[in-house]
């Protein structure tokens, strides 16, 4: 579904991605792990057109995304749940969700189509239905993350990219978020996940990539990475060792 070949991008004179290559197949959950500054967010932003690619290729269903603006990439079927959520705080939950359907209207969708998609999102994330009239800025952190996910789903993405969905959330809320991501797999969605909780991400994913300074240094099945000693030492910490051993 997604193929990235020898990708380079950055900010001004700063070169962040340095010939990075990866792929995501339909129906997979693929996770990216790495330290802060490794280039994970830059990669997602480059795929969805927020940062310009300087070299290499980004192919989505064999068509290049490099020359497209972000809104055109969303219409093609790639959506991003950004770090920090970036909701419209003075607007209701429902209105934030409807804004996520803008790409659908560009494709000729009707209000009936959008209402059907709202029903789907409410089924996947029932807390949003309970809060649909509430202002987004008054939601808890976990509810805001659910809303950011629901807004992305309203664009009917075939590839959903998620950037640090558990940041700043309590452990019980993180479990709810991870459960929602697992539910996306069951519905046939394809997910590219950046997550600071590497152990939880690898527990969900089919495959993973390890990024260091803008390059892929290791890749494999999620199980292989979970049991790789270098990955354990660098990203999983002592808690993982106590559970594994």
Secondary structure, 3 states (H helix, E strand, C coil): CEEEEEEEEEECCEEEEEEEEEEECCCCEEEEECCCCCCHHHHHHHHCCCCCEEEEEEEECCEECCCCCHHHHHHHCEEEECCCCCCCCCCEHHHHHHHCCHHHHHCCCCHHHHHHHHHHHHHHCHHHHHCCCCEHHHCCHHHHHHHHHHHHHCCCCCEEEEECCCCCCCHHHHHHHHHHHHHHHHCCCEEEEECCCHHHHHHHCCEEEEEECCEEEEEEEHHHHHCCHHHHHHHHHHHHHHHHC
